[in-house]
Amino acid sequence: MTPSAPATGCQSLRALAPVLRLVPPAEFRPVAVRAGLPPVFEREIPLRGGNSFLEVHFVRR
């Protein structure tokens, strides 16, 4: 099970924990593509603690 939000010192991210569910890209991408939302942009955003976020933009085609 994916945690709601990662353990973090970032107060704003902790505030989103009740409504945020992080999903691994390998799990999310095929679902988006099957729904007609192919990815058109992707970048990895490194964080100071060594973790990173993956930003992906999907568009309806």
WOBEL-V442827 format. One line per field, one symbol per residue. ss: DSSP state (H for helix, E for strand, C for the rest). psi: psi as a letter, one per 40 degrees, with the letter a starting at -180 (. if undefined). burial: 1 if it has 16 or more other ideal C-beta (glycine too) atoms within 10 Angstrom, else 0. A space follows every 50 residues. Layout:
ss = ???
psi = ???
burial = ???
//
This chain:
ss = CCCCCCCCCCHHHHHHCCCCCCCCHHHHHHHHHHCCEEEEEEEEEECCCC CEEEEEEEEEC
psi = hhidiihiehdddddeddehhhhhddddddddddefgiheihihhiidee iiihhhhiih.
burial = 00001100000000000000000000001000000010000000000000 00000001000
//
